[in-house]
Amino acid sequence: MLVRMDEGAGSADVENVVRAIAAGGGDARVVGSSVVAVSGGAGERELAGLAGVASVEPHAVPYKLVGRAVRPEGTRVRVGPVVVGGREVVVAAGPCAVESRGQVLEAALAVAGAGARLLRGGAYKPRTSPYSFQGLGEEGLELLAEAGRAAGLPVVTEVLTAEEVALVAGYADLLQVGARNVQNFALLKALGAAGKPVLLKRGMSTTVEELLMSAEYVVAHGNPDVILCERGIRTFETSTRNTLDLNAVPVLKRLTHLPVLVDPSHGTGRRDMVSPLAKAAAVAGADGLIIEVHPRPDEALSDGPQSLTPGLFASLMGGLAGHLALENRSLAPPGGARREQRIDDIDRQVRRLLDERDELAGVRGDCHSC
């Protein structure tokens, strides 16, 4: 059951509705200006007569808290100073895996300069083969956070287990649940209490409803700040790594109030397909994109074939603006004061790197062009 409150309803009115549902043996949650009875509760007539109640409606979907009816205007999730949701499209970009300080810093500065608003990078890598690069662990988290500060970008990285949530949350601004963990319910429950926003990726064989039910776990356990991500599903087609299900974007926008990102890198596994599908996703209504960018993809320890070079990423960002204009939308711009701070941070970082280079080369003084 969904109880919509009047615009002028106060907190006491909301509390009265919650108490009435609890008194009837039900469980109620407050989402925005609505009260959702997730199970049982008082009767419709009793609730409709309470002060501050505008309407009482059936709410039959299984995902009680993340359904669109609960918050028709949509949810905006804040990741540091960046807001995901709304008419501006937010782009997260960076390497699949953090490999070294120089690599992640170079990638961070490049994507920030091209207009990315979030820095992505993996410190813990769940890989199909036990012999593949598994990530740098906490060292990778430290390097990613350092690069994010230097580039002026909040960071998003994956957490693999419930036990590691607190550790990863200490470094990251947005906690990612990867495709393999979308139904790791212990992890989802732990993220409900993490105090950081969550990026929930769709599993390769996960239906839209199953994705929404996984999001429901996080929200039901106390964390309303969830962003969904379509990253491709497994089909019979073998010409691409996955099949990017762009149908899911308008479907999700109709079914849920949560923001939706699209990952065209994993969705295709092919560098040459990332740009056209990123543009298609943005026009389809995605709230943002997450794209893999590596300074030298051919040397990448993970997912090199689907990673863009910094030059290709800059070209993509330029092309996105024109496509979004057709939909009366735009890329999220960097904030003014933060932009100036980012420039200052980049200048300091460049000077430090040049000093380190000169020291390694045996050069003394400020002769960076020698």
Order of alpha helices (4+ residues) and beta strands (2+ residues): beta-alpha-beta-beta-alpha-beta-beta-beta-beta-alpha-beta-alpha-beta-alpha-beta-alpha-beta-alpha-beta-alpha-beta-alpha-alpha-beta-alpha-beta-alpha
